[in-house]
Amino acid sequence: MGTRLHPFCEVSRSTAKGLAYWGPGPLPQGSTLLGAVTSPDGKEGALIKMPTGIMVRGNAGGIASLPYVPDPTQEPDRGRRRSYR
């Protein structure tokens, strides 16, 4: 069972599981495999962070968009206020 970082997506930090979903091909240039994800519609795949910072679900060399998924490698915001000065 993974971590629920989003109300609808479940994320696992297992890169081995992510690689199994992605397959033997290379990741998109500049992207990073972070683990595995189950999207709101129940589809599972590799959790990939694109160079732009967008998280996508990858399966067999293809990618699909996800609702916002926080980067599991970063510290959670925990509601801290940001200063925009």
PDB file of N, CA, C and O in Angstrom, chain B, residues numbered from 101:
ATOM      1  N   MET B 101       0.843  -1.178   0.000  1.00  0.00           N
ATOM      2  CA  MET B 101       0.000   0.000   0.000  1.00  0.00           C
ATOM      3  C   MET B 101       0.883   1.234   0.000  1.00  0.00           C
ATOM      4  O   MET B 101       1.871   1.285   0.732  1.00  0.00           O
ATOM      5  N   GLY B 102       0.552   2.209  -0.790  1.00  0.00           N
ATOM      6  CA  GLY B 102       1.357   3.417  -0.915  1.00  0.00           C
ATOM      7  C   GLY B 102       0.882   4.527  -0.012  1.00  0.00           C
ATOM      8  O   GLY B 102       0.095   4.311   0.910  1.00  0.00           O
ATOM      9  N   THR B 103       1.364   5.699  -0.287  1.00  0.00           N
ATOM     10  CA  THR B 103       1.029   6.894   0.467  1.00  0.00           C
ATOM     11  C   THR B 103       0.006   7.691  -0.321  1.00  0.00           C
ATOM     12  O   THR B 103       0.129   7.844  -1.536  1.00  0.00           O
ATOM     13  N   ARG B 104      -0.992   8.193   0.364  1.00  0.00           N
ATOM     14  CA  ARG B 104      -1.998   9.009  -0.309  1.00  0.00           C
ATOM     15  C   ARG B 104      -1.589  10.468  -0.153  1.00  0.00           C
ATOM     16  O   ARG B 104      -1.924  11.119   0.836  1.00  0.00           O
ATOM     17  N   LEU B 105      -0.843  10.979  -1.165  1.00  0.00           N
ATOM     18  CA  LEU B 105      -0.371  12.361  -1.144  1.00  0.00           C
ATOM     19  C   LEU B 105      -1.377  13.300  -1.789  1.00  0.00           C
ATOM     20  O   LEU B 105      -1.245  14.519  -1.682  1.00  0.00           O
ATOM     21  N   HIS B 106      -2.350  12.761  -2.436  1.00  0.00           N
ATOM     22  CA  HIS B 106      -3.385  13.521  -3.127  1.00  0.00           C
ATOM     23  C   HIS B 106      -4.697  12.846  -2.769  1.00  0.00           C
ATOM     24  O   HIS B 106      -4.716  11.631  -2.572  1.00  0.00           O
ATOM     25  N   PRO B 107      -5.799  13.589  -2.678  1.00  0.00           N
ATOM     26  CA  PRO B 107      -7.064  12.949  -2.298  1.00  0.00           C
ATOM     27  C   PRO B 107      -7.472  11.797  -3.196  1.00  0.00           C
ATOM     28  O   PRO B 107      -8.241  10.932  -2.778  1.00  0.00           O
ATOM     29  N   PHE B 108      -6.970  11.769  -4.429  1.00  0.00           N
ATOM     30  CA  PHE B 108      -7.407  10.744  -5.364  1.00  0.00           C
ATOM     31  C   PHE B 108      -6.305   9.824  -5.863  1.00  0.00           C
ATOM     32  O   PHE B 108      -6.607   8.773  -6.427  1.00  0.00           O
ATOM     33  N   CYS B 109      -5.044  10.178  -5.678  1.00  0.00           N
ATOM     34  CA  CYS B 109      -3.927   9.378  -6.181  1.00  0.00           C
ATOM     35  C   CYS B 109      -3.187   8.713  -5.034  1.00  0.00           C
ATOM     36  O   CYS B 109      -2.970   9.317  -3.984  1.00  0.00           O
ATOM     37  N   GLU B 110      -2.808   7.479  -5.245  1.00  0.00           N
ATOM     38  CA  GLU B 110      -1.990   6.771  -4.271  1.00  0.00           C
ATOM     39  C   GLU B 110      -0.601   6.611  -4.867  1.00  0.00           C
ATOM     40  O   GLU B 110      -0.456   6.186  -6.014  1.00  0.00           O
ATOM     41  N   VAL B 111       0.423   6.954  -4.086  1.00  0.00           N
ATOM     42  CA  VAL B 111       1.798   6.961  -4.584  1.00  0.00           C
ATOM     43  C   VAL B 111       2.653   5.996  -3.778  1.00  0.00           C
ATOM     44  O   VAL B 111       2.573   5.957  -2.550  1.00  0.00           O
ATOM     45  N   SER B 112       3.473   5.217  -4.478  1.00  0.00           N
ATOM     46  CA  SER B 112       4.470   4.346  -3.860  1.00  0.00           C
ATOM     47  C   SER B 112       5.845   4.847  -4.293  1.00  0.00           C
ATOM     48  O   SER B 112       6.030   5.187  -5.462  1.00  0.00           O
ATOM     49  N   ARG B 113       6.804   4.900  -3.388  1.00  0.00           N
ATOM     50  CA  ARG B 113       8.154   5.337  -3.734  1.00  0.00           C
ATOM     51  C   ARG B 113       9.019   4.204  -4.269  1.00  0.00           C
ATOM     52  O   ARG B 113      10.230   4.372  -4.411  1.00  0.00           O
ATOM     53  N   SER B 114       8.431   3.072  -4.565  1.00  0.00           N
ATOM     54  CA  SER B 114       9.167   1.917  -5.074  1.00  0.00           C
ATOM     55  C   SER B 114       9.540   2.133  -6.536  1.00  0.00           C
ATOM     56  O   SER B 114       8.691   2.037  -7.422  1.00  0.00           O
ATOM     57  N   THR B 115      10.827   2.429  -6.783  1.00  0.00           N
ATOM     58  CA  THR B 115      11.258   2.607  -8.171  1.00  0.00           C
ATOM     59  C   THR B 115      11.253   1.278  -8.920  1.00  0.00           C
ATOM     60  O   THR B 115      11.087   1.264 -10.140  1.00  0.00           O
ATOM     61  N   ALA B 116      11.430   0.162  -8.216  1.00  0.00           N
ATOM     62  CA  ALA B 116      11.361  -1.152  -8.870  1.00  0.00           C
ATOM     63  C   ALA B 116       9.961  -1.375  -9.443  1.00  0.00           C
ATOM     64  O   ALA B 116       9.814  -1.870 -10.561  1.00  0.00           O
ATOM     65  N   LYS B 117       8.944  -1.012  -8.680  1.00  0.00           N
ATOM     66  CA  LYS B 117       7.562  -1.149  -9.151  1.00  0.00           C
ATOM     67  C   LYS B 117       7.322  -0.188 -10.325  1.00  0.00           C
ATOM     68  O   LYS B 117       6.673  -0.550 -11.307  1.00  0.00           O
ATOM     69  N   GLY B 118       7.850   1.034 -10.216  1.00  0.00           N
ATOM     70  CA  GLY B 118       7.717   2.003 -11.301  1.00  0.00           C
ATOM     71  C   GLY B 118       8.374   1.518 -12.581  1.00  0.00           C
ATOM     72  O   GLY B 118       7.811   1.668 -13.666  1.00  0.00           O
ATOM     73  N   LEU B 119       9.565   0.936 -12.462  1.00  0.00           N
ATOM     74  CA  LEU B 119      10.262   0.397 -13.639  1.00  0.00           C
ATOM     75  C   LEU B 119       9.488  -0.746 -14.281  1.00  0.00           C
ATOM     76  O   LEU B 119       9.491  -0.899 -15.503  1.00  0.00           O
ATOM     77  N   ALA B 120       8.828  -1.545 -13.453  1.00  0.00           N
ATOM     78  CA  ALA B 120       8.031  -2.647 -13.993  1.00  0.00           C
ATOM     79  C   ALA B 120       6.880  -2.108 -14.850  1.00  0.00           C
ATOM     80  O   ALA B 120       6.553  -2.694 -15.882  1.00  0.00           O
ATOM     81  N   TYR B 121       6.269  -1.003 -14.433  1.00  0.00           N
ATOM     82  CA  TYR B 121       5.197  -0.392 -15.230  1.00  0.00           C
ATOM     83  C   TYR B 121       5.751   0.272 -16.488  1.00  0.00           C
ATOM     84  O   TYR B 121       5.129   0.201 -17.548  1.00  0.00           O
ATOM     85  N   TRP B 122       6.918   0.918 -16.381  1.00  0.00           N
ATOM     86  CA  TRP B 122       7.474   1.658 -17.508  1.00  0.00           C
ATOM     87  C   TRP B 122       8.010   0.730 -18.595  1.00  0.00           C
ATOM     88  O   TRP B 122       7.762   0.952 -19.780  1.00  0.00           O
ATOM     89  N   GLY B 123       8.739  -0.300 -18.198  1.00  0.00           N
ATOM     90  CA  GLY B 123       9.313  -1.215 -19.175  1.00  0.00           C
ATOM     91  C   GLY B 123      10.784  -0.934 -19.407  1.00  0.00           C
ATOM     92  O   GLY B 123      11.379  -0.116 -18.706  1.00  0.00           O
ATOM     93  N   PRO B 124      11.383  -1.610 -20.395  1.00  0.00           N
ATOM     94  CA  PRO B 124      12.833  -1.533 -20.588  1.00  0.00           C
ATOM     95  C   PRO B 124      13.326  -0.284 -21.314  1.00  0.00           C
ATOM     96  O   PRO B 124      14.527  -0.014 -21.304  1.00  0.00           O
ATOM     97  N   GLY B 125      12.449   0.474 -21.935  1.00  0.00           N
ATOM     98  CA  GLY B 125      12.867   1.647 -22.704  1.00  0.00           C
ATOM     99  C   GLY B 125      13.340   2.792 -21.820  1.00  0.00           C
ATOM    100  O   GLY B 125      13.084   2.803 -20.616  1.00  0.00           O
ATOM    101  N   PRO B 126      14.036   3.761 -22.427  1.00  0.00           N
ATOM    102  CA  PRO B 126      14.518   4.911 -21.659  1.00  0.00           C
ATOM    103  C   PRO B 126      13.372   5.829 -21.264  1.00  0.00           C
ATOM    104  O   PRO B 126      12.343   5.886 -21.937  1.00  0.00           O
ATOM    105  N   LEU B 127      13.563   6.539 -20.173  1.00  0.00           N
ATOM    106  CA  LEU B 127      12.603   7.561 -19.751  1.00  0.00           C
ATOM    107  C   LEU B 127      12.714   8.753 -20.694  1.00  0.00           C
ATOM    108  O   LEU B 127      13.724   8.902 -21.382  1.00  0.00           O
ATOM    109  N   PRO B 128      11.683   9.610 -20.735  1.00  0.00           N
ATOM    110  CA  PRO B 128      11.800  10.829 -21.528  1.00  0.00           C
ATOM    111  C   PRO B 128      13.021  11.641 -21.067  1.00  0.00           C
ATOM    112  O   PRO B 128      13.368  11.642 -19.886  1.00  0.00           O
ATOM    113  N   GLN B 129      13.654  12.321 -22.005  1.00  0.00           N
ATOM    114  CA  GLN B 129      14.872  13.075 -21.707  1.00  0.00           C
ATOM    115  C   GLN B 129      14.643  14.071 -20.573  1.00  0.00           C
ATOM    116  O   GLN B 129      13.704  14.866 -20.608  1.00  0.00           O
ATOM    117  N   GLY B 130      15.520  14.015 -19.566  1.00  0.00           N
ATOM    118  CA  GLY B 130      15.470  14.939 -18.439  1.00  0.00           C
ATOM    119  C   GLY B 130      14.468  14.582 -17.356  1.00  0.00           C
ATOM    120  O   GLY B 130      14.355  15.305 -16.366  1.00  0.00           O
ATOM    121  N   SER B 131      13.739  13.484 -17.516  1.00  0.00           N
ATOM    122  CA  SER B 131      12.739  13.097 -16.514  1.00  0.00           C
ATOM    123  C   SER B 131      13.349  12.185 -15.459  1.00  0.00           C
ATOM    124  O   SER B 131      14.439  11.641 -15.633  1.00  0.00           O
ATOM    125  N   THR B 132      12.607  12.031 -14.348  1.00  0.00           N
ATOM    126  CA  THR B 132      13.062  11.219 -13.223  1.00  0.00           C
ATOM    127  C   THR B 132      11.959  10.260 -12.800  1.00  0.00           C
ATOM    128  O   THR B 132      10.810  10.673 -12.638  1.00  0.00           O
ATOM    129  N   LEU B 133      12.287   9.000 -12.620  1.00  0.00           N
ATOM    130  CA  LEU B 133      11.342   8.011 -12.114  1.00  0.00           C
ATOM    131  C   LEU B 133      11.312   8.124 -10.595  1.00  0.00           C
ATOM    132  O   LEU B 133      12.344   7.973  -9.941  1.00  0.00           O
ATOM    133  N   LEU B 134      10.127   8.390 -10.028  1.00  0.00           N
ATOM    134  CA  LEU B 134       9.997   8.574  -8.582  1.00  0.00           C
ATOM    135  C   LEU B 134       9.354   7.386  -7.881  1.00  0.00           C
ATOM    136  O   LEU B 134       9.480   7.254  -6.663  1.00  0.00           O
ATOM    137  N   GLY B 135       8.671   6.524  -8.615  1.00  0.00           N
ATOM    138  CA  GLY B 135       7.985   5.393  -7.996  1.00  0.00           C
ATOM    139  C   GLY B 135       6.830   4.943  -8.860  1.00  0.00           C
ATOM    140  O   GLY B 135       6.935   4.897 -10.086  1.00  0.00           O
ATOM    141  N   ALA B 136       5.717   4.607  -8.207  1.00  0.00           N
ATOM    142  CA  ALA B 136       4.522   4.147  -8.907  1.00  0.00           C
ATOM    143  C   ALA B 136       3.326   4.945  -8.405  1.00  0.00           C
ATOM    144  O   ALA B 136       3.350   5.482  -7.297  1.00  0.00           O
ATOM    145  N   VAL B 137       2.285   5.022  -9.221  1.00  0.00           N
ATOM    146  CA  VAL B 137       1.099   5.799  -8.865  1.00  0.00           C
ATOM    147  C   VAL B 137      -0.153   5.081  -9.338  1.00  0.00           C
ATOM    148  O   VAL B 137      -0.147   4.410 -10.370  1.00  0.00           O
ATOM    149  N   THR B 138      -1.225   5.229  -8.575  1.00  0.00           N
ATOM    150  CA  THR B 138      -2.549   4.779  -8.986  1.00  0.00           C
ATOM    151  C   THR B 138      -3.398   6.029  -9.124  1.00  0.00           C
ATOM    152  O   THR B 138      -3.592   6.758  -8.152  1.00  0.00           O
ATOM    153  N   SER B 139      -3.910   6.285 -10.329  1.00  0.00           N
ATOM    154  CA  SER B 139      -4.684   7.497 -10.590  1.00  0.00           C
ATOM    155  C   SER B 139      -6.131   7.318 -10.122  1.00  0.00           C
ATOM    156  O   SER B 139      -6.540   6.208  -9.783  1.00  0.00           O
ATOM    157  N   PRO B 140      -6.907   8.411 -10.104  1.00  0.00           N
ATOM    158  CA  PRO B 140      -8.285   8.341  -9.607  1.00  0.00           C
ATOM    159  C   PRO B 140      -9.157   7.322 -10.343  1.00  0.00           C
ATOM    160  O   PRO B 140     -10.093   6.778  -9.757  1.00  0.00           O
ATOM    161  N   ASP B 141      -8.865   7.059 -11.608  1.00  0.00           N
ATOM    162  CA  ASP B 141      -9.669   6.091 -12.361  1.00  0.00           C
ATOM    163  C   ASP B 141      -9.191   4.654 -12.172  1.00  0.00           C
ATOM    164  O   ASP B 141      -9.669   3.741 -12.845  1.00  0.00           O
ATOM    165  N   GLY B 142      -8.231   4.458 -11.241  1.00  0.00           N
ATOM    166  CA  GLY B 142      -7.756   3.120 -10.908  1.00  0.00           C
ATOM    167  C   GLY B 142      -6.615   2.622 -11.776  1.00  0.00           C
ATOM    168  O   GLY B 142      -6.136   1.506 -11.577  1.00  0.00           O
ATOM    169  N   LYS B 143      -6.166   3.423 -12.736  1.00  0.00           N
ATOM    170  CA  LYS B 143      -5.064   3.010 -13.597  1.00  0.00           C
ATOM    171  C   LYS B 143      -3.742   3.180 -12.861  1.00  0.00           C
ATOM    172  O   LYS B 143      -3.515   4.187 -12.189  1.00  0.00           O
ATOM    173  N   GLU B 144      -2.880   2.187 -12.995  1.00  0.00           N
ATOM    174  CA  GLU B 144      -1.590   2.204 -12.317  1.00  0.00           C
ATOM    175  C   GLU B 144      -0.470   2.417 -13.323  1.00  0.00           C
ATOM    176  O   GLU B 144      -0.603   2.083 -14.501  1.00  0.00           O
ATOM    177  N   GLY B 145       0.636   2.979 -12.843  1.00  0.00           N
ATOM    178  CA  GLY B 145       1.780   3.182 -13.710  1.00  0.00           C
ATOM    179  C   GLY B 145       2.955   3.752 -12.957  1.00  0.00           C
ATOM    180  O   GLY B 145       2.914   3.919 -11.738  1.00  0.00           O
ATOM    181  N   ALA B 146       4.001   4.050 -13.696  1.00  0.00           N
ATOM    182  CA  ALA B 146       5.200   4.650 -13.118  1.00  0.00           C
ATOM    183  C   ALA B 146       4.925   6.128 -12.845  1.00  0.00           C
ATOM    184  O   ALA B 146       4.318   6.802 -13.676  1.00  0.00           O
ATOM    185  N   LEU B 147       5.359   6.636 -11.701  1.00  0.00           N
ATOM    186  CA  LEU B 147       5.261   8.060 -11.404  1.00  0.00           C
ATOM    187  C   LEU B 147       6.540   8.708 -11.906  1.00  0.00           C
ATOM    188  O   LEU B 147       7.630   8.418 -11.413  1.00  0.00           O
ATOM    189  N   ILE B 148       6.398   9.588 -12.891  1.00  0.00           N
ATOM    190  CA  ILE B 148       7.544  10.214 -13.540  1.00  0.00           C
ATOM    191  C   ILE B 148       7.433  11.724 -13.391  1.00  0.00           C
ATOM    192  O   ILE B 148       6.381  12.314 -13.640  1.00  0.00           O
ATOM    193  N   LYS B 149       8.544  12.341 -12.979  1.00  0.00           N
ATOM    194  CA  LYS B 149       8.605  13.800 -12.900  1.00  0.00           C
ATOM    195  C   LYS B 149       9.285  14.298 -14.170  1.00  0.00           C
ATOM    196  O   LYS B 149      10.446  13.979 -14.428  1.00  0.00           O
ATOM    197  N   MET B 150       8.558  15.080 -14.956  1.00  0.00           N
ATOM    198  CA  MET B 150       9.086  15.624 -16.202  1.00  0.00           C
ATOM    199  C   MET B 150      10.018  16.801 -15.888  1.00  0.00           C
ATOM    200  O   MET B 150       9.962  17.343 -14.784  1.00  0.00           O
ATOM    201  N   PRO B 151      10.868  17.202 -16.829  1.00  0.00           N
ATOM    202  CA  PRO B 151      11.796  18.311 -16.579  1.00  0.00           C
ATOM    203  C   PRO B 151      11.088  19.614 -16.181  1.00  0.00           C
ATOM    204  O   PRO B 151      11.684  20.471 -15.528  1.00  0.00           O
ATOM    205  N   THR B 152       9.836  19.760 -16.570  1.00  0.00           N
ATOM    206  CA  THR B 152       9.069  20.955 -16.231  1.00  0.00           C
ATOM    207  C   THR B 152       8.532  20.922 -14.802  1.00  0.00           C
ATOM    208  O   THR B 152       8.003  21.919 -14.311  1.00  0.00           O
ATOM    209  N   GLY B 153       8.669  19.761 -14.129  1.00  0.00           N
ATOM    210  CA  GLY B 153       8.147  19.609 -12.771  1.00  0.00           C
ATOM    211  C   GLY B 153       6.785  18.938 -12.722  1.00  0.00           C
ATOM    212  O   GLY B 153       6.305  18.609 -11.637  1.00  0.00           O
ATOM    213  N   ILE B 154       6.155  18.728 -13.858  1.00  0.00           N
ATOM    214  CA  ILE B 154       4.849  18.073 -13.925  1.00  0.00           C
ATOM    215  C   ILE B 154       5.023  16.575 -13.659  1.00  0.00           C
ATOM    216  O   ILE B 154       5.970  15.955 -14.142  1.00  0.00           O
ATOM    217  N   MET B 155       4.099  16.007 -12.885  1.00  0.00           N
ATOM    218  CA  MET B 155       4.103  14.572 -12.620  1.00  0.00           C
ATOM    219  C   MET B 155       3.159  13.895 -13.603  1.00  0.00           C
ATOM    220  O   MET B 155       2.052  14.380 -13.839  1.00  0.00           O
ATOM    221  N   VAL B 156       3.594  12.771 -14.179  1.00  0.00           N
ATOM    222  CA  VAL B 156       2.776  12.009 -15.118  1.00  0.00           C
ATOM    223  C   VAL B 156       2.811  10.534 -14.751  1.00  0.00           C
ATOM    224  O   VAL B 156       3.687  10.078 -14.017  1.00  0.00           O
ATOM    225  N   ARG B 157       1.825   9.788 -15.285  1.00  0.00           N
ATOM    226  CA  ARG B 157       1.795   8.335 -15.120  1.00  0.00           C
ATOM    227  C   ARG B 157       2.321   7.728 -16.409  1.00  0.00           C
ATOM    228  O   ARG B 157       1.861   8.078 -17.496  1.00  0.00           O
ATOM    229  N   GLY B 158       3.282   6.821 -16.296  1.00  0.00           N
ATOM    230  CA  GLY B 158       3.859   6.196 -17.472  1.00  0.00           C
ATOM    231  C   GLY B 158       3.615   4.704 -17.504  1.00  0.00           C
ATOM    232  O   GLY B 158       3.722   4.025 -16.483  1.00  0.00           O
ATOM    233  N   ASN B 159       3.287   4.194 -18.683  1.00  0.00           N
ATOM    234  CA  ASN B 159       3.091   2.760 -18.902  1.00  0.00           C
ATOM    235  C   ASN B 159       3.659   2.388 -20.252  1.00  0.00           C
ATOM    236  O   ASN B 159       3.312   2.998 -21.263  1.00  0.00           O
ATOM    237  N   ALA B 160       4.532   1.389 -20.281  1.00  0.00           N
ATOM    238  CA  ALA B 160       5.070   0.829 -21.521  1.00  0.00           C
ATOM    239  C   ALA B 160       5.554   1.904 -22.488  1.00  0.00           C
ATOM    240  O   ALA B 160       5.320   1.810 -23.692  1.00  0.00           O
ATOM    241  N   GLY B 161       6.222   2.917 -21.967  1.00  0.00           N
ATOM    242  CA  GLY B 161       6.807   3.939 -22.814  1.00  0.00           C
ATOM    243  C   GLY B 161       5.894   5.088 -23.165  1.00  0.00           C
ATOM    244  O   GLY B 161       6.322   6.009 -23.861  1.00  0.00           O
ATOM    245  N   GLY B 162       4.657   5.077 -22.715  1.00  0.00           N
ATOM    246  CA  GLY B 162       3.722   6.176 -22.964  1.00  0.00           C
ATOM    247  C   GLY B 162       3.419   6.916 -21.676  1.00  0.00           C
ATOM    248  O   GLY B 162       3.569   6.350 -20.593  1.00  0.00           O
ATOM    249  N   ILE B 163       2.990   8.189 -21.769  1.00  0.00           N
ATOM    250  CA  ILE B 163       2.672   8.947 -20.568  1.00  0.00           C
ATOM    251  C   ILE B 163       1.242   9.468 -20.629  1.00  0.00           C
ATOM    252  O   ILE B 163       0.678   9.672 -21.704  1.00  0.00           O
ATOM    253  N   ALA B 164       0.672   9.679 -19.445  1.00  0.00           N
ATOM    254  CA  ALA B 164      -0.676  10.236 -19.315  1.00  0.00           C
ATOM    255  C   ALA B 164      -0.661  11.255 -18.189  1.00  0.00           C
ATOM    256  O   ALA B 164       0.076  11.111 -17.213  1.00  0.00           O
ATOM    257  N   SER B 165      -1.482  12.283 -18.335  1.00  0.00           N
ATOM    258  CA  SER B 165      -1.534  13.324 -17.309  1.00  0.00           C
ATOM    259  C   SER B 165      -2.211  12.801 -16.046  1.00  0.00           C
ATOM    260  O   SER B 165      -2.980  11.840 -16.076  1.00  0.00           O
ATOM    261  N   LEU B 166      -1.902  13.458 -14.949  1.00  0.00           N
ATOM    262  CA  LEU B 166      -2.487  13.146 -13.646  1.00  0.00           C
ATOM    263  C   LEU B 166      -3.037  14.430 -13.050  1.00  0.00           C
ATOM    264  O   LEU B 166      -2.617  15.521 -13.436  1.00  0.00           O
ATOM    265  N   PRO B 167      -3.984  14.313 -12.103  1.00  0.00           N
ATOM    266  CA  PRO B 167      -4.305  15.513 -11.339  1.00  0.00           C
ATOM    267  C   PRO B 167      -3.052  15.894 -10.541  1.00  0.00           C
ATOM    268  O   PRO B 167      -2.115  15.099 -10.464  1.00  0.00           O
ATOM    269  N   TYR B 168      -3.018  17.058  -9.964  1.00  0.00           N
ATOM    270  CA  TYR B 168      -1.842  17.501  -9.220  1.00  0.00           C
ATOM    271  C   TYR B 168      -1.386  16.440  -8.229  1.00  0.00           C
ATOM    272  O   TYR B 168      -2.164  15.991  -7.387  1.00  0.00           O
ATOM    273  N   VAL B 169      -0.131  16.046  -8.334  1.00  0.00           N
ATOM    274  CA  VAL B 169       0.471  15.105  -7.396  1.00  0.00           C
ATOM    275  C   VAL B 169       1.719  15.772  -6.843  1.00  0.00           C
ATOM    276  O   VAL B 169       2.632  16.080  -7.609  1.00  0.00           O
ATOM    277  N   PRO B 170       1.790  16.005  -5.532  1.00  0.00           N
ATOM    278  CA  PRO B 170       2.990  16.616  -4.977  1.00  0.00           C
ATOM    279  C   PRO B 170       4.203  15.723  -5.176  1.00  0.00           C
ATOM    280  O   PRO B 170       4.075  14.499  -5.228  1.00  0.00           O
ATOM    281  N   ASP B 171       5.361  16.318  -5.286  1.00  0.00           N
ATOM    282  CA  ASP B 171       6.611  15.583  -5.452  1.00  0.00           C
ATOM    283  C   ASP B 171       6.916  14.851  -4.151  1.00  0.00           C
ATOM    284  O   ASP B 171       7.146  15.495  -3.128  1.00  0.00           O
ATOM    285  N   PRO B 172       6.923  13.504  -4.165  1.00  0.00           N
ATOM    286  CA  PRO B 172       7.147  12.764  -2.920  1.00  0.00           C
ATOM    287  C   PRO B 172       8.566  12.900  -2.384  1.00  0.00           C
ATOM    288  O   PRO B 172       8.835  12.482  -1.258  1.00  0.00           O
ATOM    289  N   THR B 173       9.474  13.471  -3.158  1.00  0.00           N
ATOM    290  CA  THR B 173      10.843  13.653  -2.670  1.00  0.00           C
ATOM    291  C   THR B 173      11.016  14.976  -1.935  1.00  0.00           C
ATOM    292  O   THR B 173      12.067  15.217  -1.341  1.00  0.00           O
ATOM    293  N   GLN B 174       9.998  15.838  -1.966  1.00  0.00           N
ATOM    294  CA  GLN B 174      10.071  17.144  -1.305  1.00  0.00           C
ATOM    295  C   GLN B 174       9.315  17.118   0.026  1.00  0.00           C
ATOM    296  O   GLN B 174       8.403  16.315   0.222  1.00  0.00           O
ATOM    297  N   GLU B 175       9.707  17.995   0.916  1.00  0.00           N
ATOM    298  CA  GLU B 175       9.044  18.147   2.215  1.00  0.00           C
ATOM    299  C   GLU B 175       7.636  18.701   1.985  1.00  0.00           C
ATOM    300  O   GLU B 175       7.479  19.650   1.216  1.00  0.00           O
ATOM    301  N   PRO B 176       6.596  18.133   2.635  1.00  0.00           N
ATOM    302  CA  PRO B 176       5.240  18.662   2.471  1.00  0.00           C
ATOM    303  C   PRO B 176       5.152  20.106   2.955  1.00  0.00           C
ATOM    304  O   PRO B 176       5.890  20.507   3.854  1.00  0.00           O
ATOM    305  N   ASP B 177       4.257  20.881   2.365  1.00  0.00           N
ATOM    306  CA  ASP B 177       4.077  22.297   2.696  1.00  0.00           C
ATOM    307  C   ASP B 177       3.532  22.473   4.108  1.00  0.00           C
ATOM    308  O   ASP B 177       3.947  23.393   4.813  1.00  0.00           O
ATOM    309  N   ARG B 178       2.626  21.624   4.529  1.00  0.00           N
ATOM    310  CA  ARG B 178       1.998  21.663   5.848  1.00  0.00           C
ATOM    311  C   ARG B 178       1.316  23.007   6.152  1.00  0.00           C
ATOM    312  O   ARG B 178       1.219  23.412   7.310  1.00  0.00           O
ATOM    313  N   GLY B 179       0.855  23.681   5.115  1.00  0.00           N
ATOM    314  CA  GLY B 179       0.063  24.889   5.312  1.00  0.00           C
ATOM    315  C   GLY B 179       0.846  26.123   5.701  1.00  0.00           C
ATOM    316  O   GLY B 179       0.250  27.112   6.130  1.00  0.00           O
ATOM    317  N   ARG B 180       2.166  26.100   5.565  1.00  0.00           N
ATOM    318  CA  ARG B 180       2.947  27.289   5.899  1.00  0.00           C
ATOM    319  C   ARG B 180       2.619  28.417   4.944  1.00  0.00           C
ATOM    320  O   ARG B 180       2.404  28.203   3.751  1.00  0.00           O
ATOM    321  N   ARG B 181       2.586  29.626   5.491  1.00  0.00           N
ATOM    322  CA  ARG B 181       2.339  30.793   4.649  1.00  0.00           C
ATOM    323  C   ARG B 181       3.601  31.148   3.876  1.00  0.00           C
ATOM    324  O   ARG B 181       4.716  31.040   4.387  1.00  0.00           O
ATOM    325  N   ARG B 182       3.404  31.564   2.663  1.00  0.00           N
ATOM    326  CA  ARG B 182       4.529  31.984   1.837  1.00  0.00           C
ATOM    327  C   ARG B 182       4.595  33.496   1.816  1.00  0.00           C
ATOM    328  O   ARG B 182       3.570  34.177   1.806  1.00  0.00           O
ATOM    329  N   SER B 183       5.782  34.001   1.809  1.00  0.00           N
ATOM    330  CA  SER B 183       5.985  35.441   1.697  1.00  0.00           C
ATOM    331  C   SER B 183       6.260  35.768   0.232  1.00  0.00           C
ATOM    332  O   SER B 183       7.124  35.154  -0.393  1.00  0.00           O
ATOM    333  N   TYR B 184       5.538  36.714  -0.301  1.00  0.00           N
ATOM    334  CA  TYR B 184       5.708  37.092  -1.697  1.00  0.00           C
ATOM    335  C   TYR B 184       6.371  38.459  -1.829  1.00  0.00           C
ATOM    336  O   TYR B 184       6.122  39.184  -2.792  1.00  0.00           O
ATOM    337  N   ARG B 185       7.215  38.810  -0.861  1.00  0.00           N
ATOM    338  CA  ARG B 185       7.907  40.104  -0.909  1.00  0.00           C
ATOM    339  C   ARG B 185       9.019  40.095  -1.877  1.00  0.00           C
ATOM    340  O   ARG B 185       9.704  41.105  -2.040  1.00  0.00           O
TER     341      ARG B 185
END
